[in-house]
Amino acid sequence: MKKRSERYEQPVPPQGNTDADGGDPAPSSLDETWASLPPGIGPTPAEQPDPYPYTYPQQQDPRRQDARDQDPHPQDPRGQVPRGQVPYERDPYERDSYEQYQRPERDRLPEGYQRPEPYRLPEYPERQGPYQERYGEGYPEQAPYPGRSPERAPYPEPPGVPGVPGRRTGPESGSGVPAGVEWPEAPQAGTAAPETGPAPGPGPASDRDGGAGPDRTATTVPTLGAPRHSGPKPPLYAPHPGRLPSVRDDLDAAVLPDIVVDGATYPGLTVRAASVRGDSHRYESGPRQDSLCVARLGGPGEENGLLLLAVADGVGSAARSHVGSQDVCRRIALFLDPYADEVIAALRAGDRPALGALVNSAVGSAAEGLTQRVTQRGGRPAEHATTLRGLLVPLDPGLRERAWFTVGDGGAALLRDGVWDTDVFGEEQAGSGVIDTGTAALPGSRLARSGIHGPAAPGDVFVLSTDGLSTPLAGDAGMRDFLAAAWGQGEVPGPVDFLWQFQYRVKSYDDDRTAVCLWEDPTGRRDTV
């Protein structure tokens, strides 16, 4: 065991409270004990006692044991080495930053060594272009026409064929151009191009070029142009979409299309429908407040099918009427679909009271649903006011009666044998040409006028519309004549032609215009589409 230090071999006075001799009480601590001893005994103030005198023995390196009592190492950067500590020894592999790195002997290149030349690709002769390979060295490798890139330029003209002066033929098959197509020879520089006749008009391809392909010389495309109008001058507003509503102001108004075209075709029945934003709303960045509905109700089969044709006109003074008109059309279709069989049965029996009860239930349900939806969202139902009128058409060929219903203003006209009847529903102000600003509207009004129209005759054209069309139709003879000539000839116009004809313009009528037209087959046949 390691020998204890000399300072711990000095006599230690007794500790604790011992006053057996009757003297002063013994010191209560070790510090008081040392302080009470005579001078020269005990530790000095600079030398404090070890708090733990009995230390564990430490392992020492025997190789450095002899260096404990020597002088400090001369290369020690820390100065004097206290006794008992190992001096600083420099690592033989350590070098200063200013010492240059010497490459090891094994990595040095031998004298006279030369690095090999880098590998170079062999130089091949320049390959000829595709046109040069086909037509020889003299053919220019460039775009046939100035201003066009070679990759998008048309196929170049090949050399002339011997024995056929003034004519050229296309290349052989597989080159992208059909074989045997004749190429006219281009005029030489300084000569005028040969005169040609007028370009042939549109017609069958076989009549123009013998069936070889489409006519590439026709450049004019037929257009309908601006819609026709009454009077010597057209209205001041342009007949095309104008300013759009802002999304930040009203999202529902901003996403509404300016023009809507719809239609349907069934055996013996053809439907065309359109809705156009009025000139005033286009100018004021307002939404189209009208809505239309062309929907099929009932189960599968023509004997159970029913067409719902409806138009809704949002009240102009209501801020959210464009939302109310769309909502009412959807709710009417949703309510009447389960009762399609009852509607068909009432039409077969001519039961007007039963038909009126079904229609009133549908109108009341649509009004109540709209009111609840608006109230739950914190809105006012009066701001969604809209009119509504509809026509229920059975798909059964043997049933020629139609059911109609209406809430508020609008129009229903019949074109038969070229003569217009603008008061089909017997409304008092129909045909007067006066705009009525006070009208019944949903969801405030929950009762509808209804009835049965028929039987329908072959060639009839039934027009169900908002007052944007019914008012000028009743008050302008030019409009009636134009639409009678366009719709009463027995041939149903296509959707695009119908839209152009439907937009016939009359001065001072700038409201939204919506109409659904039903054509009866003029031959009376309902077995073909």
Secondary structure as UniProt FT lines:
FT   HELIX           6..9
FT   TURN            20..21
FT   HELIX           30..36
FT   TURN            39..40
FT   TURN            45..46
FT   HELIX           62..67
FT   TURN            68..69
FT   TURN            74..75
FT   TURN            77..78
FT   TURN            83..84
FT   TURN            92..93
FT   TURN            97..98
FT   HELIX           105..107
FT   TURN            111..112
FT   HELIX           130..135
FT   TURN            137..138
FT   TURN            146..147
FT   HELIX           150..152
FT   TURN            162..163
FT   TURN            165..166
FT   STRAND          167..169
FT   TURN            173..174
FT   TURN            179..180
FT   STRAND          182..184
FT   TURN            189..190
FT   HELIX           205..209
FT   TURN            210..211
FT   TURN            247..249
FT   HELIX           251..254
FT   STRAND          259..266
FT   TURN            267..268
FT   STRAND          269..276
FT   HELIX           279..284
FT   STRAND          290..298
FT   HELIX           302..304
FT   STRAND          305..314
FT   TURN            316..317
FT   TURN            319..320
FT   HELIX           321..336
FT   HELIX           337..339
FT   HELIX           340..349
FT   HELIX           352..376
FT   TURN            377..378
FT   HELIX           381..384
FT   STRAND          388..394
FT   TURN            397..398
FT   STRAND          402..407
FT   STRAND          411..416
FT   TURN            417..418
FT   STRAND          419..421
FT   TURN            424..425
FT   TURN            428..431
FT   TURN            443..444
FT   STRAND          449..453
FT   TURN            458..459
FT   STRAND          461..465
FT   HELIX           467..475
FT   HELIX           477..487
FT   HELIX           495..502
FT   TURN            507..508
FT   STRAND          513..520
FT   TURN            522..523
//
